[in-house]
Every structure is written in structure tokens, then in C-alpha cells.
């Protein structure tokens, strides 16, 4: 039997009512399901992937960076931008061959919000590529590879340390002013060493000096004897070097043992004597280096930092600890600006670009390429300290060659 007109209207109204109820129920369920997710996004932990060397030549450097990062985090009650911070650690072993896999694990498997690393310039290059491709925020707390804030620069990549060019350039100015005319350089043959020497040559040759020989050996080789013999035969006025960590310890000791310290003055980027003086002992005494930090700055900010670090870790801080501390400071500045919403990357970057970072090294800003614009100090080893002699280069900015942001 066919329905009457009245029955048809009632049927249609009933169907519409059922449909409305279904839509309302679905919307309620969707909102209910989304509520915890929205709360989770707002209140969940910020995951920070620490990709640092915990074994090998640079192990002590990686530990110091993490300690510095943790110190600032502790000072903020474990929160940055109002959100708790969870650290996910990976030992990068200072091995560029493993770098891409390691950083992809952090980004894709562990879903970190921020990357912090590393020490080795070759590993940092791989981290920068993944960060640039994925849009993940990266803060580099040491590796000075010029390309990271040069051709590979990006709006989401920042550095709390230095470019390899900076300490080298500052020492080039110092040695040219001292009147050295003929210099030999020696370093590991990798990005950090090559770029440090390039920065040195930029300033030294501009000042009238000549690099008569550039010596190198593969990283992390520490068999220096043949090269030390070559230095002795070249009879330069002085030597400029870039080594760090365990390699720096052995080079300084071997240089002294070969009798060269007495006859050919040795100068270097500050990593030669930073975090290495206990192991180098008397062989490091009197050496001059250039770096953006020193043990005797004696500012109220630095004194408070050094005391807090020593109390917390039962160790004296070095430049690596400062760079880790400032990486956490920079992350906090960015997160505070976006109220913890890490997805607001443009606002995060804008806050850092306009910030004056209150560092133990002295306040610094970031250049257009997101590299620190900072004073570089001339230091001399006196006992177990890198004492400030003078400011070698005031507010030195990396040229950021090839950067287009």
C-alpha cells in the first residue's frame, strides 16, 4: 500500500531528525576525541633530540654540551616556553657516514620537535640537510662548518657557537699585527680544519703575511711526527693550528717533545687548549689562542654560570658547556615567543633574530645567517686557565657567504 501524503511528510521529517541526531553525535564524538589531542599539543612535552658524540675523540665535548644544556633547563624548572622538555639522546660517534641515519631516526622514529647537535662539522652538515628538508628546528651547539650558516642556511637553522672562519680570522689579525711574515698551518683534513685555516689566511694575508705551507692529516689521525719534522725543516716564523679534543692534547705534547715549542711559536684556534689543559699539563703553558670564551672573563654573568656548573657537575665549564647552555637559552627565547607552540616557526625565528642573548661569554646577537655576532678573545694559557689577554676581534660577524635567507 502506498503511503499517504501525511505519512510521507512524517517519514521525511523523521529521516531528517535521525540525520541531524547522527551529525550531532558525530560532531560531539569528534570534538571529544580532539579535546585530549588539543590539550596534549598544548601541554605535552617538547621533545629535543640531542645528537652528540659520547664516545671517541670528541666524547668530552659532547658531555660538556649536554651538561650546559641541562644546566639552563634546570634553572628554568625543566620547562621552556611553559612546556616540559624531554631529551632523546643519540651518540653520533663523530662519524659522518652514520649521520643521516642517526638524524632521521630522531626526526622520523622519535618524532623530535627540535634537533640539537653536534661537534663534528661533517656530521653537522648531514644534520643541517635533514633539518632543512624536514623543516625541523636545528640548533648547532658547536660544529663550525661554514656551510651550515652559508649555502645551507635556512630559516629553521641556528647556531649557538661560532663559524670555523671566526676564530681563524681573529688569529690571522693577531699574528699579522705581531709581525710574523712566514707561517705554516697544520690541521686535520676535514671541513673544520680547512675552514679555520681559510679564515686565518683571509686576515693574515690581508695583513701582509704569507702562508708558506699548509699541512694536514686525515681525521682523527694523531700520528704527527712526519709533519712536525716538515715544520722544523721549513723554519717558519710561527705555526697556526686547529685541533680539538684528544687530538689537541697529543699535538701540543708532541710539538713540545719535538723541541719546536722553544724555537717556533705555536698559535691556534681556541679549541687547542679548551677542555684539554689538564691533560696537556706544562706543555700548553704560554700558548696563545683565539676564541669567543675564556676562563677569566670575571663578569657577574660568567661567575654565576661557572659556580652553578661546578656545583652541579663537579667540573669546571669550558666553551663547549657555554655553547650547550646558550643553545638551551636560544630554544627558550624562541619557545617563549610562541608560547610553546613549536609549529610557529616564523615567529620562533623572528624572536631569535631580534634577541640579545645574555651569555656567559658576553652578550651576543645572531646575524642574518643565524650565526653569532660576538667578541673573539685572545687568550694565553697560564697554569690551568685560558686567561684573557685582549679582545682580538670586536663583534665579529661571519660573512655568511652563499646564505640566502
C-alpha positions in Angstrom: 0.0 0.0 0.0 1.4 3.5 -0.9 1.9 5.9 2.0 -0.4 8.9 2.3 0.9 12.5 1.9 0.8 12.9 5.7 2.8 9.7 6.2 5.3 10.8 3.6 5.9 14.2 5.4 6.2 12.4 8.7 8.7 9.9 7.3 10.8 12.7 5.7 10.8 14.7 9.0 11.7 11.6 10.9 14.6 10.9 8.5 15.8 14.4 8.7 15.6 14.2 12.6 17.6 11.0 12.5 20.2 12.5 10.2 20.5 15.6 12.4 21.0 13.4 15.5 23.6 11.4 13.7 25.5 14.5 12.6 25.3 16.0 16.1 26.5 12.7 17.7 29.4 12.5 15.2 30.4 16.1 15.8 30.3 15.6 19.6 32.5 12.5 19.2 34.9 14.3 17.0 35.2 17.2 19.5 35.5 14.8 22.4 38.3 12.9 20.6 40.1 16.1 19.6 40.0 17.6 23.0 42.6 15.4 24.6 44.7 15.8 21.4 44.5 19.6 21.6 45.3 19.5 25.3 48.2 17.2 24.5 49.6 19.5 21.9 49.4 22.4 24.3 50.6 20.7 27.4 52.7 17.8 26.1 56.5 17.7 26.4 58.7 19.3 23.8 61.0 16.5 22.5 64.6 17.6 21.9 66.9 15.3 20.1 70.4 15.6 21.4 72.7 14.2 18.7 76.2 14.5 20.1 79.5 12.4 20.4 79.5 10.4 23.6 82.4 8.1 22.5 85.7 8.7 20.6 87.9 11.8 20.3 85.1 14.3 21.0 83.3 12.5 23.8 84.2 15.0 26.5 82.9 17.8 24.3 79.6 16.1 23.8 79.2 15.6 27.5 80.1 19.3 28.2 77.5 20.5 25.7 74.8 18.3 27.3 75.7 19.4 30.8 75.4 23.1 29.7 72.1 22.5 28.1 70.8 20.7 31.2 72.0 23.4 33.5 69.9 26.1 31.8 67.0 23.7 31.7 67.3 23.0 35.4 67.4 26.8 36.1 64.0 27.0 34.3 62.5 24.3 36.3 62.7 21.8 33.5 60.4 23.8 31.2 61.0 26.1 28.2 58.2 28.2 26.8 55.9 26.7 29.5 56.4 23.2 28.3 58.4 20.3 29.9 61.4 19.2 27.9 62.2 15.6 27.1 65.7 14.8 25.9 66.2 12.0 23.4 69.9 11.2 23.0 71.9 9.7 20.2 75.7 9.0 20.1 76.7 10.2 16.6 80.3 8.8 17.2 81.6 11.8 15.2 81.0 9.6 12.1 79.6 11.4 9.0 78.8 8.0 7.4 76.3 7.3 10.1 75.0 10.8 10.4 72.0 10.8 8.0 70.6 7.6 9.5 71.1 8.9 13.0 69.3 12.2 12.5 66.5 10.5 10.5 65.9 8.2 13.5 65.4 11.2 15.7 63.1 13.0 13.2 61.1 10.1 11.8 61.2 7.4 14.6 61.3 9.5 17.7 59.4 12.5 16.3 61.5 15.1 18.0 60.4 18.7 17.8 63.9 20.2 17.9 67.4 18.9 17.0 70.5 20.0 19.0 73.9 18.9 17.6 76.7 18.5 17.0 80.5 18.7 17.4 81.9 17.2 14.2 81.4 19.5 11.2 80.9 16.7 8.8 78.1 15.3 10.9 76.6 18.7 11.3 76.3 19.1 7.6 74.2 16.0 7.4 72.0 17.2 10.3 71.6 20.6 8.5 70.4 18.9 5.3 67.8 16.8 7.1 66.7 19.8 9.1 66.3 21.9 6.0 64.4 19.2 4.1 62.1 18.3 7.0 61.6 21.8 8.4 62.8 20.6 11.9 64.3 23.4 14.0 68.1 22.8 14.5 70.4 24.5 16.9 74.1 23.8 16.4 75.9 24.0 19.8 79.5 23.5 18.4 80.3 22.4 14.8 81.5 25.5 13.0 81.1 24.2 9.4 80.8 27.5 7.4 78.3 26.0 5.0 75.7 25.5 7.8 75.2 29.3 8.1 76.4 29.7 4.5 75.0 27.9 1.4 73.0 25.5 3.6 71.5 28.2 5.8 67.7 28.1 6.4 65.1 30.0 8.5 64.9 27.0 10.9 68.7 26.5 11.4 70.6 28.4 14.2 74.0 28.3 15.8 74.9 29.0 19.4 78.7 28.6 18.9 80.8 30.0 16.0 81.7 29.5 12.4 85.1 27.9 11.8 86.0 31.2 10.0 85.7 33.3 13.1 88.5 32.2 15.5 90.8 31.6 12.5 90.1 35.2 11.2 90.7 36.7 14.6 94.1 34.9 15.0 95.1 35.9 11.5 94.7 39.6 12.6 96.7 38.9 15.8 99.6 37.2 14.0 99.8 39.8 11.3 100.0 42.6 13.9 102.7 40.7 15.7 104.8 40.9 12.6 105.1 37.3 11.6 105.9 37.1 7.9 106.1 33.4 7.2 103.7 30.9 8.8 102.9 27.2 8.4 99.4 25.9 9.1 98.6 22.4 10.3 95.2 20.7 10.9 93.1 17.7 10.3 91.9 17.4 6.7 88.2 18.0 7.1 85.7 20.8 7.0 86.5 22.4 10.4 90.3 22.4 9.8 90.1 23.6 6.2 87.7 26.5 7.1 89.7 27.5 10.2 92.8 27.8 8.0 90.8 29.7 5.4 89.6 32.2 7.9 93.1 32.6 9.2 94.5 33.2 5.8 91.8 35.8 5.0 93.1 38.1 7.8 96.7 37.1 7.9 97.4 37.6 4.2 95.4 40.8 4.2 97.8 42.0 7.0 100.8 41.2 4.8 101.8 37.7 6.0 102.4 34.7 3.8 101.4 31.1 4.5 104.3 29.1 3.1 102.9 25.6 3.7 99.5 24.1 4.6 100.0 20.7 6.3 97.2 18.3 7.1 96.4 14.7 8.1 93.1 12.7 8.0 90.7 13.0 10.9 91.1 11.6 13.6 94.7 10.5 12.8 97.2 11.7 15.5 100.5 10.5 14.0 102.1 13.9 13.9 105.8 13.1 13.7 106.4 13.4 10.0 104.6 16.7 9.8 106.5 18.0 12.8 109.7 17.2 11.0 108.4 19.1 8.0 107.6 22.1 10.2 111.2 22.1 11.6 112.7 21.9 8.1 110.5 24.8 6.9 111.7 27.1 9.7 108.6 29.4 9.7 108.3 32.4 12.0 105.3 30.7 13.7 102.7 27.9 13.3 98.9 28.3 13.2 96.9 25.2 14.1 93.4 23.8 14.5 92.9 20.7 16.6 90.4 19.8 19.3 89.7 17.1 22.0 92.1 14.2 22.3 93.9 15.2 19.1 94.7 18.6 20.5 96.2 17.0 23.6 98.5 14.8 21.7 99.5 17.6 19.2 100.5 20.0 21.9 102.5 17.3 23.8 104.2 16.1 20.6 105.0 19.7 19.5 106.8 20.3 22.8 108.5 16.9 22.8 109.9 17.6 19.4 111.6 20.8 20.8 109.6 23.0 18.5 107.8 25.0 21.2 111.1 26.7 22.2 112.0 27.7 18.7 108.8 28.2 16.7 105.8 29.9 18.5 102.6 27.9 18.3 99.2 29.7 17.9 95.8 28.2 17.4 92.0 28.4 17.4 90.9 28.2 21.0 89.8 24.5 20.8 93.5 23.6 21.0 93.5 24.5 24.7 89.9 24.4 25.7 88.8 21.5 27.8 92.3 20.0 27.3 94.6 21.8 29.8 94.6 19.1 32.5 95.8 16.5 30.0 98.3 18.8 28.3 100.0 20.0 31.5 103.1 22.2 31.3 103.3 21.6 27.5 100.5 24.0 27.0 101.9 26.8 29.2 102.1 30.1 27.5 100.2 29.1 24.3 98.1 31.8 22.6 94.7 31.0 21.1 91.6 32.9 19.9 88.1 32.0 20.9 84.7 33.5 21.9 85.1 32.4 25.5 87.9 32.5 28.1 88.3 31.2 31.7 88.9 34.7 33.3 86.1 36.9 31.9 85.2 37.7 35.5 81.8 39.2 34.6 78.9 38.7 37.1 77.1 36.6 34.5 80.0 34.3 33.8 80.9 33.9 37.5 77.4 32.8 38.4 77.4 30.4 35.5 80.8 28.9 36.4 79.8 28.5 40.1 76.5 26.8 39.2 78.1 24.5 36.7 80.9 23.5 39.1 78.4 22.8 41.9 76.1 20.7 39.6 78.6 18.6 37.7 81.7 18.8 39.9 83.7 20.1 36.9 84.9 23.4 35.6 83.0 24.6 32.5 84.6 25.3 29.1 83.5 26.8 25.8 81.5 23.6 25.0 79.5 23.9 28.2 78.8 27.6 27.4 77.6 26.7 23.9 75.3 24.0 25.2 73.9 26.4 27.8 73.3 29.0 25.2 71.6 26.5 22.9 69.1 25.9 25.6 68.7 29.7 26.2 68.0 30.2 22.5 65.4 27.4 22.4 63.8 29.1 25.5 63.7 32.5 23.8 62.0 31.0 20.7 59.5 29.0 22.7 58.6 31.8 25.0 57.8 34.0 21.9 55.4 31.4 20.5 54.0 30.4 23.9 55.3 26.9 23.5 53.8 26.3 20.0 56.7 24.9 18.1 54.7 24.9 14.9 55.0 28.7 14.7 58.5 28.6 13.1 58.4 32.0 11.5 57.6 33.7 14.9 60.2 31.5 16.6 62.9 32.6 14.1 61.9 36.3 14.3 62.3 36.2 18.1 65.8 34.8 17.9 66.9 37.2 15.1 65.9 40.2 17.3 67.2 38.8 20.6 70.2 39.8 22.6 71.4 36.6 24.2 72.7 37.0 27.7 75.6 34.5 27.5 78.4 33.8 30.0 80.8 34.7 27.1 79.3 38.2 26.9 76.0 39.2 25.2 75.7 38.3 21.5 73.2 38.6 18.7 72.5 36.5 15.6 73.5 37.7 12.2 71.2 37.4 9.1 72.6 33.9 8.6 71.7 32.9 12.2 75.4 32.7 13.3 76.5 34.6 16.5 77.9 38.1 16.1 80.4 38.0 19.0 83.6 39.2 20.5 86.6 36.9 19.9 89.2 36.9 22.7 93.0 36.5 22.5 93.8 34.1 25.4 97.0 32.8 26.9 97.5 29.6 28.9 98.5 30.4 32.5 98.5 27.3 34.6 95.2 25.6 34.2 93.4 28.6 32.7 92.9 30.3 29.3 93.4 33.9 30.5 92.1 36.8 28.6 94.8 39.0 27.1 92.6 41.3 25.0 89.6 41.3 22.6 91.2 40.2 19.3 88.1 41.0 17.2 85.1 43.0 18.5 81.6 41.9 17.5 83.0 39.7 14.7 80.3 38.6 12.2 80.7 35.6 9.9 80.4 36.7 6.3 77.7 34.0 5.6 78.9 33.5 2.1 76.2 31.9 -0.1 73.4 32.3 2.5 70.1 33.3 1.1 67.5 33.8 3.9 
